[in-house]
Amino acid sequence: MPTDTVPDGAAPGPDGLLRCPWALSTSDYIEYHDDEWGRPVHGDAELYERLTLEGFQSGLSWLTILRKRAGFRRAFAGFDPTVVARFGDDDVTRLLTDAAIVRNRAKVNAAITNARALLGLREAEGDGALDRLVWSFAPDSADHPAPRSLADVPATTPESTALAKALKRRGFVFVGPTTAYATMQATGVVNDHLAGCVARTT
């Protein structure tokens, strides 16, 4: 969840509909909130993209990543893990000079390492292995009630801590419990839209 806002309950947007307050600062956020965040995402490549982008967001505003997402997709071959896994030193150099993305060597290297880890996971457990792994940590809805304010939304959970450990055991890097939980939120593994938010029921 983007964190550049003050904790509060669901608030009316420009159309009068109640939304999570973090989404109301820009039209980019409103669109992302309404159409993507918290919607179920499946597929190894799709989850690899979200995990990679959440890793790049670490220490930055999510809005920075959101506005550069098209650049990330071009730079990382549409987040095709088979292609990214073959990236070498020349590709790292190219990426570190690409102003369309966040130019951070550790994060770039992590994206490549994780593509290779995903291929290893697929080889060991078959297609859809990352999808199955991530979704296996979805909490029971009864144990995850609708938060009433942003103050009720955690940065980590026991499930995200366990997911981070499971990913690291399989060779993934730059996937701590906070990044794991942000990925779970973004991909609908958990539903952290606030009580009363229009996106919670649509």
Backbone as ProteinMPNN parsed JSONL, in Angstrom:
{"seq_chain_A": "MPTDTVPDGAAPGPDGLLRCPWALSTSDYIEYHDDEWGRPVHGDAELYERLTLEGFQSGLSWLTILRKRAGFRRAFAGFDPTVVARFGDDDVTRLLTDAAIVRNRAKVNAAITNARALLGLREAEGDGALDRLVWSFAPDSADHPAPRSLADVPATTPESTALAKALKRRGFVFVGPTTAYATMQATGVVNDHLAGCVARTT", "coords_chain_A": {"N_chain_A": [[0.831, -1.197, 0.0], [0.587, 2.216, -0.868], [2.256, 4.691, 1.08], [2.304, 7.411, 1.498], [0.59, 9.237, 2.997], [-1.754, 10.465, 5.498], [-2.972, 8.454, 8.139], [-6.381, 7.51, 7.948], [-9.963, 7.116, 7.656], [-12.062, 5.686, 5.032], [-12.608, 7.957, 2.374], [-14.379, 10.539, 0.552], [-13.998, 10.673, -2.995], [-13.299, 12.623, -5.991], [-15.611, 12.083, -7.411], [-17.423, 11.645, -5.476], [-17.574, 9.079, -4.436], [-16.635, 6.769, -1.89], [-13.303, 6.109, -0.996], [-10.112, 4.489, -0.296], [-8.011, 6.637, 1.502], [-5.353, 7.092, 0.652], [-5.442, 6.975, -2.048], [-6.387, 9.318, -3.126], [-4.853, 11.513, -3.815], [-3.824, 11.903, -6.396], [-4.764, 11.564, -9.878], [-3.567, 9.378, -11.041], [-3.18, 7.619, -8.904], [-5.875, 7.188, -8.172], [-6.895, 5.803, -10.411], [-5.236, 3.513, -10.387], [-5.862, 2.463, -7.845], [-8.636, 1.952, -8.131], [-8.806, 0.16, -10.283], [-6.787, -1.799, -10.142], [-5.235, -2.271, -7.662], [-5.335, -4.584, -5.081], [-6.928, -6.291, -6.527], [-7.377, -9.658, -7.554], [-4.478, -11.25, -8.758], [-3.009, -13.46, -11.006], [-0.656, -15.88, -12.279], [2.66, -16.621, -13.183], [4.496, -14.791, -14.454], [3.119, -12.396, -14.18], [2.983, -12.104, -11.393], [5.684, -12.05, -10.853], [6.34, -9.594, -12.027], [4.914, -7.793, -10.312], [6.153, -8.326, -7.865], [8.748, -7.537, -8.441], [8.423, -4.774, -9.0], [7.483, -3.874, -6.533], [9.764, -4.328, -5.051], [11.523, -2.471, -6.241], [10.246, -0.198, -5.383], [10.938, 0.13, -2.743], [11.86, 2.358, -0.269], [11.071, 4.515, -1.753], [8.475, 6.667, -3.129], [5.407, 5.125, -4.044], [4.151, 6.282, -6.179], [6.179, 7.167, -7.825], [7.104, 4.752, -8.922], [4.788, 3.86, -10.173], [4.396, 5.772, -12.183], [6.565, 5.246, -13.743], [6.153, 2.767, -14.72], [5.584, 1.863, -17.342], [8.055, 2.309, -18.533], [9.622, 0.526, -17.039], [8.499, -1.865, -17.931], [9.242, -1.893, -20.617], [12.043, -1.906, -20.337], [12.548, -4.281, -19.008], [11.758, -6.317, -20.696], [8.972, -6.753, -20.819], [8.653, -8.038, -18.45], [9.124, -10.728, -18.786], [10.176, -13.575, -17.429], [11.868, -15.526, -18.511], [13.356, -14.204, -20.45], [14.521, -12.093, -18.949], [16.072, -13.528, -17.175], [18.255, -14.168, -18.683], [19.718, -11.886, -18.847], [22.763, -10.095, -18.871], [25.978, -8.61, -18.012], [26.124, -6.445, -19.816], [23.464, -5.807, -20.122], [22.819, -4.994, -17.542], [24.369, -2.679, -17.397], [23.081, -1.193, -19.393], [20.527, -0.893, -18.214], [21.146, 0.623, -15.974], [21.609, 3.06, -17.056], [19.246, 3.918, -17.965], [16.874, 6.236, -17.903], [14.183, 5.921, -17.703], [13.512, 4.148, -15.773], [13.979, 3.211, -12.286], [17.188, 3.705, -11.327], [19.045, 1.675, -9.835], [21.555, -0.259, -8.721], [21.561, -2.545, -7.0], [18.855, -3.224, -6.914], [18.282, -3.68, -9.603], [19.972, -5.881, -10.099], [18.738, -7.65, -8.344], [16.27, -8.042, -9.585], [17.04, -9.52, -11.817], [18.245, -11.748, -10.63], [15.986, -12.783, -9.357], [14.377, -13.482, -11.507], [15.822, -15.641, -12.477], [15.634, -17.3, -10.254], [12.905, -17.798, -10.307], [12.681, -19.291, -12.673], [14.093, -21.539, -11.849], [12.39, -22.408, -9.834], [10.133, -23.028, -11.318], [11.172, -25.143, -12.838], [11.538, -27.02, -10.882], [8.98, -27.321, -9.771], [7.043, -26.975, -11.684], [4.973, -25.221, -14.156], [3.359, -22.223, -13.095], [4.249, -22.27, -10.533], [5.204, -20.136, -8.919], [2.893, -18.649, -8.648], [1.257, -20.476, -7.237], [2.768, -20.678, -4.897], [2.811, -18.028, -3.809], [0.048, -17.523, -3.423], [-0.548, -19.474, -1.612], [-0.148, -18.432, 0.843], [-2.246, -16.83, 1.481], [-4.339, -15.317, 3.836], [-7.01, -16.607, 5.902], [-10.182, -15.258, 5.282], [-11.736, -14.674, 7.494], [-9.889, -14.163, 9.407], [-8.869, -11.826, 8.614], [-10.215, -9.138, 8.763], [-12.027, -6.317, 7.335], [-10.09, -3.429, 7.293], [-10.605, -0.451, 9.188], [-9.387, 1.991, 9.118], [-6.376, 3.522, 7.806], [-4.526, 3.236, 9.763], [-5.092, 0.79, 10.784], [-4.01, -0.977, 9.032], [-1.493, -3.272, 8.574], [2.141, -3.239, 8.226], [3.556, -5.522, 7.924], [2.853, -9.036, 8.201], [2.271, -12.197, 9.9], [1.916, -13.998, 7.797], [3.113, -12.685, 5.597], [5.715, -12.583, 6.462], [6.305, -15.295, 6.535], [5.996, -15.89, 3.811], [8.055, -14.345, 2.702], [10.274, -15.696, 3.751], [9.92, -18.182, 2.531], [10.257, -17.529, -0.166], [12.919, -16.643, -0.145], [14.234, -18.999, 0.53], [14.06, -20.269, -1.84], [15.753, -18.939, -3.462], [15.161, -16.29, -4.11], [15.685, -12.749, -3.808], [15.852, -9.559, -2.062], [13.34, -9.508, -0.933], [11.905, -8.941, 1.581], [9.763, -9.147, 4.556], [8.12, -6.819, 4.463], [8.117, -5.994, 1.76], [7.063, -8.347, 0.732], [4.517, -8.29, 1.883], [3.431, -5.952, 0.768], [3.313, -6.797, -1.867], [1.431, -8.845, -1.604], [-0.809, -7.324, -0.915], [-1.116, -5.74, -3.231], [-1.723, -7.617, -5.154], [-4.061, -8.801, -4.441], [-3.975, -10.954, -2.737], [-4.339, -10.451, -0.112], [-7.017, -8.433, 1.096], [-6.951, -5.206, 1.532], [-8.426, -2.924, 1.165], [-10.211, -0.296, 2.631], [-12.916, -0.506, 5.017], [-15.993, 0.382, 3.695], [-14.898, 1.448, 1.402], [-15.28, 1.921, -2.078], [-14.005, 0.18, -3.826], [-13.799, -2.135, -2.451], [-15.999, -3.698, -2.758], [-16.523, -3.929, -5.437]], "CA_chain_A": [[0.0, 0.0, 0.0], [1.322, 3.479, -0.796], [2.281, 5.158, 2.465], [2.518, 8.851, 1.577], [-0.642, 9.889, 3.42], [-2.028, 10.394, 6.928], [-3.997, 7.451, 8.376], [-7.739, 8.005, 8.064], [-10.911, 6.183, 7.084], [-12.439, 5.904, 3.64], [-12.965, 9.36, 2.154], [-14.961, 10.738, -0.781], [-13.157, 11.132, -4.084], [-13.89, 13.707, -6.787], [-16.932, 11.67, -7.863], [-18.254, 11.432, -4.298], [-17.484, 7.709, -3.949], [-15.654, 6.583, -0.829], [-12.12, 5.344, -1.356], [-8.981, 4.56, 0.628], [-7.516, 8.01, 1.345], [-4.072, 7.197, -0.049], [-5.677, 7.003, -3.489], [-7.078, 10.535, -3.541], [-3.957, 12.65, -4.061], [-3.593, 12.1, -7.831], [-5.59, 10.728, -10.752], [-2.844, 8.113, -11.244], [-3.504, 6.761, -7.774], [-7.29, 6.803, -8.23], [-7.035, 4.763, -11.424], [-4.573, 2.296, -9.896], [-6.661, 1.98, -6.726], [-9.939, 1.446, -8.56], [-8.741, -0.877, -11.311], [-5.747, -2.813, -9.972], [-4.751, -2.604, -6.314], [-6.217, -5.469, -4.336], [-7.623, -7.222, -7.419], [-6.591, -10.889, -7.659], [-3.529, -11.391, -9.866], [-2.476, -14.815, -11.119], [0.329, -16.081, -13.338], [4.032, -16.438, -12.7], [5.086, -13.558, -14.97], [2.395, -11.277, -13.594], [3.41, -11.966, -10.001], [7.082, -11.625, -10.902], [6.337, -8.144, -12.26], [4.488, -7.061, -9.113], [7.188, -8.495, -6.85], [9.877, -6.711, -8.863], [8.09, -3.363, -8.83], [7.45, -3.578, -5.096], [11.155, -4.248, -4.619], [12.052, -1.189, -6.685], [9.605, 0.883, -4.623], [11.516, 0.246, -1.404], [12.515, 3.633, 0.001], [10.562, 5.54, -2.658], [7.025, 6.763, -3.246], [4.843, 4.232, -5.05], [3.801, 7.074, -7.353], [7.361, 7.148, -8.694], [7.107, 3.477, -9.642], [3.595, 3.805, -11.012], [4.593, 6.618, -13.358], [7.645, 4.679, -14.546], [5.88, 1.349, -14.975], [5.752, 1.576, -18.771], [9.493, 2.232, -18.756], [10.072, -0.748, -16.478], [8.076, -2.968, -18.795], [10.118, -1.898, -21.805], [13.425, -2.224, -19.957], [12.636, -5.656, -18.53], [11.181, -7.25, -21.68], [7.619, -7.117, -20.421], [8.794, -8.892, -17.27], [9.193, -12.14, -19.16], [11.309, -14.068, -16.632], [12.792, -16.289, -19.344], [14.243, -13.225, -21.086], [15.282, -11.358, -17.922], [17.049, -14.454, -16.585], [19.44, -14.213, -19.544], [20.409, -10.598, -18.813], [24.145, -10.136, -18.398], [26.583, -7.347, -17.598], [25.754, -5.378, -20.748], [22.086, -5.417, -19.816], [22.858, -4.225, -16.296], [24.865, -1.35, -17.767], [21.982, -0.529, -20.104], [19.47, -0.553, -17.272], [21.62, 1.662, -15.057], [21.633, 4.337, -17.774], [17.889, 4.118, -18.487], [16.16, 7.182, -17.044], [12.773, 5.562, -17.634], [13.307, 3.291, -14.608], [14.782, 3.56, -11.121], [18.524, 3.183, -11.613], [19.643, 1.216, -8.585], [22.239, -1.506, -9.101], [21.128, -3.673, -6.173], [17.505, -3.602, -7.299], [18.383, -4.253, -10.942], [20.528, -7.224, -9.942], [17.723, -8.482, -7.687], [15.266, -8.409, -10.584], [17.615, -10.577, -12.653], [18.372, -12.919, -9.758], [14.662, -13.347, -9.093], [13.92, -14.154, -12.728], [16.489, -16.937, -12.498], [15.039, -18.105, -9.185], [11.59, -18.22, -10.779], [12.87, -20.395, -13.613], [14.455, -22.704, -11.049], [11.179, -22.858, -9.146], [9.306, -23.68, -12.34], [11.788, -26.418, -13.204], [11.348, -27.959, -9.779], [7.599, -27.512, -9.357], [6.126, -26.834, -12.81], [4.4, -23.914, -14.459], [2.443, -21.739, -12.07], [4.79, -22.541, -9.201], [5.233, -18.907, -8.124], [1.487, -18.347, -8.355], [0.804, -21.358, -6.154], [3.497, -20.351, -3.671], [2.33, -16.756, -3.252], [-1.334, -17.632, -2.975], [-0.662, -20.405, -0.482], [-0.031, -17.659, 2.079], [-3.428, -15.99, 1.664], [-4.973, -15.592, 5.124], [-8.449, -16.831, 5.915], [-10.863, -13.96, 5.338], [-12.225, -14.449, 8.858], [-8.757, -13.667, 10.196], [-8.393, -10.59, 7.998], [-11.393, -8.285, 8.565], [-11.805, -5.046, 6.65], [-9.562, -2.369, 8.155], [-11.465, 0.731, 9.222], [-8.547, 3.145, 8.804], [-5.032, 3.121, 7.401], [-3.801, 2.846, 10.977], [-5.377, -0.623, 11.03], [-3.359, -1.794, 8.0], [-0.118, -3.536, 8.999], [3.217, -3.226, 7.232], [3.915, -6.928, 7.765], [1.994, -9.983, 8.916], [2.931, -13.509, 9.967], [1.888, -14.615, 6.467], [4.119, -12.071, 4.721], [7.024, -13.025, 6.969], [6.489, -16.677, 6.078], [6.185, -15.852, 2.363], [9.411, -13.845, 2.443], [11.203, -16.787, 4.047], [9.755, -19.217, 1.511], [10.881, -17.036, -1.389], [14.37, -16.62, 0.039], [14.705, -20.391, 0.473], [14.051, -20.663, -3.25], [16.735, -18.154, -4.196], [14.741, -14.91, -4.355], [16.34, -11.75, -2.971], [15.153, -8.266, -1.968], [11.941, -9.852, -0.668], [11.638, -8.99, 3.008], [8.344, -9.225, 4.913], [7.367, -5.632, 4.037], [7.923, -6.117, 0.313], [6.143, -9.467, 0.51], [3.149, -7.884, 2.213], [2.99, -5.001, -0.255], [2.952, -7.603, -3.031], [0.181, -9.524, -1.276], [-1.874, -6.323, -1.01], [-1.277, -5.289, -4.614], [-2.2, -8.704, -6.007], [-5.313, -9.331, -3.941], [-3.809, -12.085, -1.824], [-5.09, -9.894, 1.005], [-7.849, -7.298, 0.703], [-6.784, -4.14, 2.518], [-9.289, -1.77, 0.957], [-10.857, 0.023, 3.903], [-14.364, -0.656, 5.135], [-16.682, 1.502, 3.06], [-14.268, 1.801, 0.122], [-16.032, 1.4, -3.209], [-13.269, -0.911, -4.473], [-13.879, -3.349, -1.648], [-17.168, -4.488, -3.13], [-16.74, -3.923, -6.878]], "C_chain_A": [[0.866, 1.247, 0.0], [1.189, 4.081, 0.594], [2.44, 6.658, 2.595], [1.209, 9.581, 1.869], [-0.8, 9.745, 4.922], [-3.125, 9.365, 7.156], [-5.372, 8.075, 8.607], [-8.655, 6.943, 7.487], [-11.183, 6.49, 5.627], [-12.99, 7.316, 3.472], [-13.525, 9.539, 0.746], [-13.944, 11.245, -1.792], [-13.857, 12.218, -4.869], [-15.28, 13.374, -7.326], [-17.886, 11.39, -6.707], [-18.203, 10.037, -3.739], [-16.386, 7.592, -2.899], [-14.522, 5.683, -1.3], [-11.114, 5.384, -0.213], [-8.304, 5.927, 0.429], [-6.186, 8.136, 0.63], [-4.264, 7.366, -1.547], [-6.121, 8.361, -4.008], [-6.16, 11.681, -3.948], [-3.719, 12.921, -5.542], [-4.526, 11.201, -8.627], [-4.912, 9.387, -11.033], [-3.178, 7.126, -10.134], [-4.955, 6.287, -7.83], [-7.48, 5.667, -9.224], [-6.431, 3.438, -10.96], [-5.395, 1.658, -8.778], [-7.943, 1.298, -7.205], [-9.83, 0.204, -9.434], [-7.777, -2.022, -11.018], [-5.487, -3.233, -8.527], [-5.776, -3.452, -5.571], [-7.042, -6.407, -5.2], [-6.771, -8.483, -7.563], [-5.746, -10.95, -8.931], [-2.99, -12.815, -9.84], [-1.518, -14.89, -12.31], [1.726, -15.763, -12.836], [4.634, -15.117, -13.173], [4.434, -12.336, -14.342], [2.828, -11.041, -12.135], [4.881, -11.566, -9.915], [7.168, -10.115, -11.136], [5.988, -7.387, -10.99], [5.552, -7.149, -8.013], [8.397, -7.616, -7.166], [9.596, -5.23, -8.618], [8.015, -2.982, -7.349], [8.866, -3.51, -4.534], [11.794, -2.931, -5.024], [11.464, -0.034, -5.884], [10.258, 1.116, -3.272], [12.288, 1.556, -1.242], [12.021, 4.787, -0.851], [9.042, 5.622, -2.553], [6.542, 5.777, -4.306], [4.477, 5.003, -6.309], [4.965, 7.133, -8.341], [7.377, 5.888, -9.546], [5.937, 3.412, -10.619], [3.794, 4.597, -12.303], [5.72, 6.12, -14.26], [7.348, 3.244, -14.987], [6.029, 0.99, -16.451], [7.227, 1.46, -19.123], [10.08, 0.945, -18.215], [9.708, -1.902, -17.406], [8.921, -3.043, -20.06], [11.508, -2.396, -21.44], [13.598, -3.691, -19.584], [11.818, -6.617, -19.408], [9.787, -7.713, -21.286], [7.567, -8.013, -19.199], [8.64, -10.368, -17.615], [10.4, -12.731, -18.425], [12.323, -14.863, -17.443], [13.806, -15.37, -20.011], [15.126, -12.551, -20.041], [16.357, -12.252, -17.301], [18.331, -14.529, -17.401], [20.199, -12.88, -19.558], [21.808, -10.768, -18.233], [24.653, -8.747, -18.057], [26.202, -6.187, -18.517], [24.336, -4.887, -20.483], [22.029, -4.609, -18.53], [23.33, -2.805, -16.579], [23.783, -0.55, -18.479], [20.911, -0.046, -19.136], [19.884, 0.593, -16.349], [21.77, 3.015, -15.739], [20.251, 4.697, -18.323], [17.093, 5.0, -17.524], [14.677, 6.857, -16.911], [12.461, 4.648, -16.455], [14.067, 3.88, -13.421], [16.141, 2.893, -11.28], [19.257, 2.874, -10.314], [20.242, -0.156, -8.848], [21.742, -2.702, -8.301], [19.744, -4.151, -6.592], [17.476, -4.21, -8.701], [18.912, -5.691, -10.855], [19.521, -8.171, -9.294], [16.667, -8.934, -8.685], [15.764, -9.558, -11.459], [17.752, -11.874, -11.851], [17.022, -13.591, -9.552], [14.057, -13.998, -10.325], [14.544, -15.549, -12.816], [15.931, -17.859, -11.42], [13.671, -18.625, -9.605], [11.713, -19.37, -11.771], [13.261, -21.677, -12.872], [13.252, -23.291, -10.322], [10.245, -23.572, -10.115], [9.855, -25.058, -12.704], [11.524, -27.47, -12.139], [9.879, -28.306, -9.553], [6.572, -27.287, -10.469], [5.622, -25.423, -13.015], [3.398, -23.518, -13.381], [2.973, -21.898, -10.664], [4.823, -21.286, -8.33], [3.82, -18.495, -7.733], [1.018, -19.183, -7.17], [1.477, -21.003, -4.835], [2.939, -19.088, -3.028], [0.929, -16.909, -2.673], [-1.519, -18.613, -1.822], [-0.588, -19.683, 0.854], [-1.203, -16.689, 2.28], [-4.082, -16.322, 3.006], [-6.455, -15.91, 4.955], [-9.151, -15.487, 6.075], [-11.383, -13.651, 6.727], [-11.132, -13.89, 9.761], [-8.238, -12.34, 9.664], [-9.596, -9.673, 7.715], [-11.03, -6.975, 7.878], [-11.24, -4.015, 7.615], [-10.457, -1.135, 8.081], [-10.687, 2.008, 8.919], [-7.181, 2.638, 8.391], [-4.189, 2.711, 8.598], [-4.014, 1.373, 11.308], [-4.675, -1.55, 10.043], [-1.903, -2.019, 8.395], [0.879, -3.374, 7.865], [3.698, -4.642, 6.935], [2.9, -7.763, 8.532], [2.76, -11.289, 9.062], [2.972, -14.192, 8.594], [2.941, -14.015, 5.544], [5.534, -12.442, 5.163], [7.325, -14.443, 6.491], [6.708, -16.722, 4.569], [7.589, -15.386, 2.02], [10.444, -14.948, 2.683], [11.124, -17.873, 2.98], [10.405, -18.797, 0.196], [12.403, -17.067, -1.278], [14.952, -18.033, -0.007], [14.82, -20.873, -0.961], [14.927, -19.755, -4.106], [16.346, -16.728, -4.521], [15.438, -13.976, -3.372], [15.519, -10.458, -2.993], [13.661, -8.487, -1.73], [11.734, -10.028, 0.835], [10.149, -9.018, 3.288], [7.514, -8.023, 4.47], [7.093, -5.666, 2.541], [6.959, -7.249, -0.005], [4.711, -9.046, 0.805], [2.605, -6.876, 1.202], [2.572, -5.742, -1.523], [1.63, -8.323, -2.795], [-1.0, -8.559, -1.374], [-2.169, -5.984, -2.467], [-1.927, -6.347, -5.49], [-3.455, -9.38, -5.466], [-5.203, -10.56, -3.079], [-4.421, -11.726, -0.469], [-5.897, -8.713, 0.466], [-7.751, -6.242, 1.788], [-7.471, -2.842, 2.106], [-10.071, -1.543, 2.247], [-12.347, -0.27, 3.864], [-15.029, 0.588, 4.549], [-16.113, 1.916, 1.739], [-15.024, 1.139, -1.031], [-15.331, 0.206, -3.852], [-13.327, -2.207, -3.667], [-15.002, -4.27, -2.114], [-17.421, -4.52, -4.622], [-15.66, -4.73, -7.584]], "O_chain_A": [[1.8, 1.336, 0.796], [0.13, 3.991, 1.215], [2.687, 7.149, 3.697], [0.773, 10.432, 1.093], [-0.065, 8.987, 5.554], [-4.127, 9.384, 6.441], [-5.512, 9.04, 9.359], [-8.185, 5.972, 6.893], [-10.62, 7.423, 5.054], [-13.739, 7.808, 4.316], [-13.184, 8.775, -0.157], [-13.136, 12.126, -1.496], [-14.914, 12.693, -4.452], [-16.045, 14.277, -7.663], [-19.017, 10.953, -6.92], [-18.739, 9.802, -2.656], [-15.341, 8.233, -3.005], [-14.746, 4.641, -1.915], [-11.231, 6.189, 0.712], [-8.053, 6.324, -0.709], [-5.903, 9.184, 0.051], [-3.366, 7.842, -2.242], [-6.223, 8.545, -5.221], [-6.645, 12.725, -4.385], [-3.437, 14.06, -5.914], [-5.019, 10.197, -8.114], [-5.587, 8.378, -11.24], [-3.428, 5.948, -10.389], [-5.237, 5.118, -7.567], [-8.149, 4.679, -8.921], [-7.036, 2.378, -11.119], [-5.598, 0.444, -8.772], [-8.291, 0.211, -6.745], [-10.66, -0.7, -9.342], [-7.925, -3.106, -11.581], [-5.517, -4.422, -8.21], [-6.942, -3.074, -5.452], [-7.783, -7.237, -4.672], [-5.55, -8.38, -7.684], [-6.244, -10.728, -10.035], [-2.569, -13.315, -8.797], [-1.572, -14.066, -13.223], [1.944, -14.764, -12.152], [5.224, -14.392, -12.371], [5.109, -11.361, -14.011], [3.012, -9.9, -11.713], [5.278, -10.831, -9.01], [7.981, -9.436, -10.51], [6.685, -6.441, -10.622], [5.817, -6.169, -7.317], [8.996, -7.024, -6.267], [10.445, -4.516, -8.084], [8.437, -1.892, -6.962], [9.136, -2.715, -3.634], [12.53, -2.333, -4.239], [12.112, 1.0, -5.722], [10.137, 2.206, -2.712], [13.239, 1.828, -1.974], [12.491, 5.915, -0.7], [8.404, 4.753, -1.959], [7.184, 5.61, -5.343], [4.49, 4.435, -7.401], [4.754, 7.148, -9.554], [7.632, 5.947, -10.749], [6.088, 2.962, -11.755], [3.409, 4.148, -13.383], [5.816, 6.531, -15.416], [8.21, 2.585, -15.568], [6.547, -0.078, -16.775], [7.609, 0.606, -19.924], [10.938, 0.335, -18.852], [10.513, -2.804, -17.635], [9.272, -4.131, -20.516], [12.086, -3.215, -22.155], [14.656, -4.277, -19.812], [11.262, -7.6, -18.919], [9.452, -8.893, -21.397], [6.559, -8.671, -18.942], [8.097, -11.151, -16.836], [11.538, -12.413, -18.77], [13.507, -14.878, -17.109], [14.981, -15.717, -20.125], [16.339, -12.448, -20.223], [17.434, -11.772, -16.944], [19.379, -14.91, -16.879], [21.228, -12.77, -20.225], [22.013, -11.48, -17.25], [23.871, -7.821, -17.841], [25.982, -5.071, -18.048], [24.046, -3.697, -20.606], [21.271, -3.643, -18.437], [22.763, -1.842, -16.064], [23.593, 0.634, -18.2], [20.444, 1.089, -19.236], [19.06, 1.434, -15.989], [22.032, 4.015, -15.071], [20.108, 5.672, -19.061], [16.689, 4.548, -16.453], [13.986, 7.457, -16.087], [11.294, 4.393, -16.157], [14.717, 4.919, -13.541], [16.237, 1.668, -11.359], [19.987, 3.705, -9.776], [19.522, -1.105, -9.16], [21.524, -3.772, -8.87], [19.487, -5.355, -6.623], [16.725, -5.152, -8.954], [18.356, -6.602, -11.47], [19.452, -9.349, -9.647], [16.217, -10.079, -8.639], [15.0, -10.461, -11.802], [17.417, -12.955, -12.335], [16.921, -14.818, -9.57], [13.303, -14.963, -10.207], [13.875, -16.515, -13.183], [15.773, -19.059, -11.645], [13.315, -19.762, -9.295], [10.933, -20.322, -11.716], [12.811, -22.767, -13.228], [13.112, -24.509, -10.208], [9.643, -24.591, -9.777], [9.099, -26.017, -12.858], [11.315, -28.645, -12.439], [9.555, -29.436, -9.189], [5.369, -27.393, -10.231], [5.812, -24.545, -12.173], [2.687, -24.358, -12.83], [2.24, -21.688, -9.697], [4.51, -21.35, -7.141], [3.586, -18.045, -6.611], [0.45, -18.656, -6.214], [0.841, -21.022, -3.781], [2.629, -19.079, -1.837], [0.663, -16.47, -1.554], [-2.54, -18.58, -1.135], [-0.927, -20.258, 1.889], [-1.15, -15.824, 3.155], [-4.353, -17.49, 3.284], [-7.072, -15.517, 3.965], [-8.756, -14.672, 6.908], [-11.466, -12.483, 7.108], [-11.416, -13.224, 10.756], [-7.277, -11.788, 10.2], [-9.95, -9.459, 6.556], [-9.864, -6.579, 7.848], [-11.847, -3.748, 8.652], [-11.001, -0.819, 7.023], [-11.278, 3.005, 8.504], [-6.857, 1.469, 8.596], [-3.247, 1.93, 8.463], [-3.215, 0.774, 12.027], [-4.732, -2.771, 10.192], [-1.15, -1.055, 8.537], [0.508, -3.373, 6.691], [4.185, -4.929, 5.841], [2.185, -7.259, 9.398], [3.793, -11.474, 8.418], [3.94, -14.877, 8.265], [3.592, -14.74, 4.792], [6.434, -12.595, 4.338], [8.449, -14.753, 6.094], [7.522, -17.512, 4.091], [8.244, -15.961, 1.15], [11.38, -15.107, 1.9], [12.147, -18.421, 2.571], [11.032, -19.613, -0.478], [13.091, -17.474, -2.215], [16.048, -18.234, -0.531], [15.593, -21.784, -1.258], [14.853, -19.797, -5.334], [17.125, -16.013, -5.152], [15.744, -14.363, -2.244], [14.622, -10.284, -3.818], [12.823, -7.753, -2.253], [11.427, -11.124, 1.305], [9.345, -8.924, 2.36], [6.339, -8.173, 4.137], [5.974, -5.401, 2.102], [6.13, -7.129, -0.908], [3.793, -9.401, 0.066], [1.436, -6.948, 0.825], [1.599, -5.366, -2.176], [0.798, -8.401, -3.699], [-2.069, -8.931, -1.858], [-3.327, -5.945, -2.884], [-2.608, -6.018, -6.461], [-3.869, -10.42, -5.979], [-6.216, -11.159, -2.719], [-4.952, -12.587, 0.232], [-5.498, -8.073, -0.507], [-8.386, -6.357, 2.836], [-7.146, -1.776, 2.629], [-10.536, -2.494, 2.875], [-12.961, -0.278, 2.797], [-14.656, 1.713, 4.881], [-16.758, 2.661, 1.001], [-15.364, -0.043, -0.971], [-15.997, -0.69, -4.371], [-12.939, -3.264, -4.165], [-14.956, -5.48, -1.889], [-18.428, -5.079, -5.057], [-15.674, -4.841, -8.81]]}, "name": "protein", "num_of_chains": 1, "seq": "MPTDTVPDGAAPGPDGLLRCPWALSTSDYIEYHDDEWGRPVHGDAELYERLTLEGFQSGLSWLTILRKRAGFRRAFAGFDPTVVARFGDDDVTRLLTDAAIVRNRAKVNAAITNARALLGLREAEGDGALDRLVWSFAPDSADHPAPRSLADVPATTPESTALAKALKRRGFVFVGPTTAYATMQATGVVNDHLAGCVARTT"}
